[in-house]
C-alpha cells in the first residue's frame, strides 16, 4: 500500500525502511509533524480560530489518513 502511494518499488522501500514498523513510524511521524505545523500556525485567541484550523487541517486529510488505519476509522465512525 505505502509503496504504491510513494511511487517506488519494493526494493527501494525496504532499503529505506527495513521493517514494517520502521515504515509505519516514519509515516506517523510525518503526519504528526504536518498536523503540528498546521495547528501551530493558527492564532487560537481569535474569533476565527476554528475556521483557520479547518482551512489548515482539512487539506491534510489524504496525507494523514493512512495513520488512522481503515479498521480504526471504520470502527470509530460506526
Helices and strands as residue ranges (DSSP letters): H 2-6, H 10-16, H 20-40, H 49-57, G 58-60, H 61-64, G 65-67, H 70-77
